[in-house]
Amino acid sequence: MAIFLTKNHAYSDEYWQGTEVAYNLVYGGVNLPWEWTPDYRIRNVLYPFFIAIPMWAVKILGIDTW
């Protein structure tokens, strides 16, 4: 019942950390939080993947640098 009757999200830091993970997927070189490391990997990469799609497009088009 707690899953269906609760109106908030318990892991809101996943949204904030999603941009870091997406940047790491596209460009690399980011020290990820422990939740995203291969030893633990308790977060879902689906959300950061959707953030990374526009980043890949920007990188491929070459408009990510001035």
FIKOLZA-1660 file (N, C-alpha, C; in steps of 0.1 Angstrom, whole numbers, plus 5000, padded with zeros to 4 digits):
% residues 66
   i   px   py   pz ch aa at
   1 5008 4988 5000  A  M  N
   1 5000 5000 5000  A  M CA
   1 5009 5012 5000  A  M  C
   2 5020 5012 5006  A  A  N
   2 5029 5024 5007  A  A CA
   2 5034 5028 4993  A  A  C
   3 5035 5018 4984  A  I  N
   3 5040 5022 4970  A  I CA
   3 5029 5029 4963  A  I  C
   4 5017 5025 4964  A  F  N
   4 5006 5031 4956  A  F CA
   4 5000 5043 4963  A  F  C
   5 5001 5045 4976  A  L  N
   5 4994 5056 4983  A  L CA
   5 5004 5067 4986  A  L  C
   6 5017 5065 4983  A  T  N
   6 5026 5076 4986  A  T CA
   6 5027 5085 4974  A  T  C
   7 5027 5098 4976  A  K  N
   7 5028 5108 4965  A  K CA
   7 5042 5114 4963  A  K  C
   8 5052 5110 4970  A  N  N
   8 5065 5115 4968  A  N CA
   8 5075 5104 4963  A  N  C
   9 5086 5108 4960  A  H  N
   9 5096 5099 4955  A  H CA
   9 5107 5098 4966  A  H  C
  10 5111 5086 4969  A  A  N
  10 5120 5083 4980  A  A CA
  10 5135 5086 4976  A  A  C
  11 5138 5085 4963  A  Y  N
  11 5152 5086 4959  A  Y CA
  11 5153 5098 4950  A  Y  C
  12 5151 5110 4955  A  S  N
  12 5152 5122 4946  A  S CA
  12 5166 5125 4942  A  S  C
  13 5176 5121 4949  A  D  N
  13 5190 5124 4944  A  D CA
  13 5193 5116 4931  A  D  C
  14 5185 5106 4928  A  E  N
  14 5187 5100 4915  A  E CA
  14 5185 5110 4903  A  E  C
  15 5176 5119 4905  A  Y  N
  15 5174 5129 4894  A  Y CA
  15 5185 5139 4893  A  Y  C
  16 5191 5143 4905  A  W  N
  16 5202 5152 4904  A  W CA
  16 5215 5145 4899  A  W  C
  17 5217 5133 4903  A  Q  N
  17 5229 5125 4899  A  Q CA
  17 5227 5120 4884  A  Q  C
  18 5216 5121 4879  A  G  N
  18 5214 5116 4865  A  G CA
  18 5222 5123 4855  A  G  C
  19 5223 5136 4857  A  T  N
  19 5231 5144 4847  A  T CA
  19 5246 5140 4848  A  T  C
  20 5251 5137 4860  A  E  N
  20 5265 5133 4861  A  E CA
  20 5267 5120 4854  A  E  C
  21 5258 5111 4855  A  V  N
  21 5259 5098 4849  A  V CA
  21 5258 5099 4834  A  V  C
  22 5249 5107 4829  A  A  N
  22 5247 5109 4815  A  A CA
  22 5260 5116 4809  A  A  C
  23 5265 5125 4816  A  Y  N
  23 5278 5131 4811  A  Y CA
  23 5289 5121 4810  A  Y  C
  24 5289 5112 4820  A  N  N
  24 5299 5102 4820  A  N CA
  24 5297 5092 4809  A  N  C
  25 5285 5089 4805  A  L  N
  25 5282 5080 4794  A  L CA
  25 5287 5086 4781  A  L  C
  26 5286 5099 4779  A  V  N
  26 5289 5106 4767  A  V CA
  26 5304 5110 4766  A  V  C
  27 5309 5116 4777  A  Y  N
  27 5322 5122 4776  A  Y CA
  27 5332 5114 4785  A  Y  C
  28 5327 5108 4795  A  G  N
  28 5336 5101 4805  A  G CA
  28 5344 5110 4814  A  G  C
  29 5352 5104 4823  A  G  N
  29 5360 5111 4832  A  G CA
  29 5353 5117 4844  A  G  C
  30 5342 5112 4848  A  V  N
  30 5335 5117 4860  A  V CA
  30 5336 5107 4871  A  V  C
  31 5339 5112 4883  A  N  N
  31 5338 5103 4895  A  N CA
  31 5324 5102 4900  A  N  C
  32 5318 5090 4897  A  L  N
  32 5304 5088 4900  A  L CA
  32 5302 5085 4915  A  L  C
  33 5290 5089 4920  A  P  N
  33 5287 5085 4934  A  P CA
  33 5286 5070 4935  A  P  C
  34 5287 5065 4947  A  W  N
  34 5289 5051 4950  A  W CA
  34 5277 5043 4945  A  W  C
  35 5265 5049 4944  A  E  N
  35 5253 5042 4939  A  E CA
  35 5254 5037 4924  A  E  C
  36 5263 5044 4917  A  W  N
  36 5264 5042 4903  A  W CA
  36 5277 5034 4899  A  W  C
  37 5285 5030 4909  A  T  N
  37 5297 5023 4906  A  T CA
  37 5294 5008 4903  A  T  C
  38 5303 5002 4895  A  P  N
  38 5300 4988 4892  A  P CA
  38 5299 4978 4904  A  P  C
  39 5306 4982 4915  A  D  N
  39 5305 4973 4927  A  D CA
  39 5292 4972 4933  A  D  C
  40 5284 4983 4933  A  Y  N
  40 5271 4984 4939  A  Y CA
  40 5260 4985 4929  A  Y  C
  41 5260 4994 4920  A  R  N
  41 5250 4996 4910  A  R CA
  41 5236 4994 4914  A  R  C
  42 5231 5003 4923  A  I  N
  42 5217 5001 4928  A  I CA
  42 5208 5011 4921  A  I  C
  43 5213 5019 4912  A  R  N
  43 5204 5028 4904  A  R CA
  43 5202 5023 4890  A  R  C
  44 5191 5027 4885  A  N  N
  44 5187 5023 4871  A  N CA
  44 5193 5033 4861  A  N  C
  45 5199 5028 4851  A  V  N
  45 5206 5037 4841  A  V CA
  45 5196 5042 4830  A  V  C
  46 5184 5038 4831  A  L  N
  46 5174 5042 4821  A  L CA
  46 5172 5057 4821  A  L  C
  47 5170 5063 4832  A  Y  N
  47 5168 5078 4833  A  Y CA
  47 5180 5085 4828  A  Y  C
  48 5193 5082 4832  A  P  N
  48 5204 5089 4827  A  P CA
  48 5206 5087 4812  A  P  C
  49 5202 5075 4807  A  F  N
  49 5203 5072 4793  A  F CA
  49 5195 5082 4784  A  F  C
  50 5183 5085 4789  A  F  N
  50 5174 5095 4782  A  F CA
  50 5180 5109 4782  A  F  C
  51 5187 5112 4793  A  I  N
  51 5194 5125 4794  A  I CA
  51 5206 5125 4784  A  I  C
  52 5212 5114 4783  A  A  N
  52 5224 5113 4774  A  A CA
  52 5221 5114 4759  A  A  C
  53 5209 5111 4755  A  I  N
  53 5206 5111 4741  A  I CA
  53 5208 5125 4735  A  I  C
  54 5203 5135 4741  A  P  N
  54 5206 5149 4735  A  P CA
  54 5220 5152 4736  A  P  C
  55 5227 5148 4747  A  M  N
  55 5241 5151 4748  A  M CA
  55 5249 5144 4737  A  M  C
  56 5246 5132 4733  A  W  N
  56 5252 5125 4722  A  W CA
  56 5250 5133 4709  A  W  C
  57 5238 5137 4707  A  A  N
  57 5234 5145 4695  A  A CA
  57 5243 5158 4694  A  A  C
  58 5244 5165 4705  A  V  N
  58 5252 5177 4705  A  V CA
  58 5267 5174 4703  A  V  C
  59 5271 5163 4708  A  K  N
  59 5285 5159 4706  A  K CA
  59 5288 5155 4692  A  K  C
  60 5279 5147 4686  A  I  N
  60 5281 5143 4672  A  I CA
  60 5280 5155 4662  A  I  C
  61 5271 5165 4665  A  L  N
  61 5270 5176 4656  A  L CA
  61 5282 5186 4658  A  L  C
  62 5289 5184 4669  A  G  N
  62 5301 5193 4672  A  G CA
  62 5297 5206 4677  A  G  C
  63 5286 5208 4683  A  I  N
  63 5282 5221 4688  A  I CA
  63 5283 5222 4704  A  I  C
  64 5291 5212 4709  A  D  N
  64 5293 5212 4724  A  D CA
  64 5305 5221 4728  A  D  C
  65 5312 5226 4719  A  T  N
  65 5324 5234 4722  A  T CA
  65 5322 5247 4714  A  T  C
  66 5329 5257 4719  A  W  N
  66 5329 5270 4711  A  W CA
  66 5340 5271 4702  A  W  C
% end
